C-alpha cells in the first residue's frame, strides 16, 4: 500500500515527533539543546511557523507548531536538520543523519485535546530546560514560544495561569490517554474527535483516522 501524504494544514496546530537514529543521541547536554533552540528560532521565522511547545529528549524531539502555509512544516524540519545536525557533528564528531527516517506529525484539535497534548509535551522530562514547561509554569518566558488561546483562558493573571499549569502537568494524563494520543501522532492521523478527523480528511483529501479493524459488516438483504 502506498504511503499516505503527510498531514500538513495551514493555520492548524501540529504535533511533530522526530526520533533519533538507533545508537544516536540527539542532545548530550544543555549546550546541545540551546543550539537546537537557536536553529529552531531561525527556521521558524524564515518558514512562518509558530512554535507553541517543545520537548528535547535524548532520543526524541517533540514540537507543537502552527505553519502559516502547508509546506512550511516540511521546510521547517528540513532547515532544522541541516542546521542542527551539522552543528552536532562539529561538536561531537560523527557523520550522517541523526534521524530515524522521516518525521511524524498529526493535526491537533483545538480545545481540550490541544491542552492534553500541550500538557503531555511539557511533562515529558523533569530536567530543567528540556521542555517548554518553565515558560508556562514559572514565568521564565521564552521569546520563541507562542501560547495557544486555551492556555490564556486557564487563569485571569499570570500567576493563576502558571499555578493552574503546574497542577495540570503534575497531575498528568492517564496512561491510556497518553497511549491514544501518541499512537495518533506516530500514525500521522488527526488527534481529536471523529468529527474533527472528518473535517481534516476533507481539507487534506486523505484519510485522517485509521480504518476500523476487522472485516466490513455484510449487509443483509
Secondary structure, 3 states (H helix, E strand, C coil): CCCCCCCCCCCCEEEEEEEECCCCCCCCCHHHHHHHHHHHHHHHHHHCEEEEEEEECCCEEEEEEEECCCCHHHHHHHHHHHHHHHHHHHHHCCCCCCECCCCEEEEECCCHHHHHHHHHHHCCCCCCCCECHHHHHCCCCCCCECCCHHHHCCCCCHHHHHHHHHHHHHHCCCHHHHHHHHHHHHHCCCECCHHHHHHHHHHHCCCCCCCCCCCCCCCCC
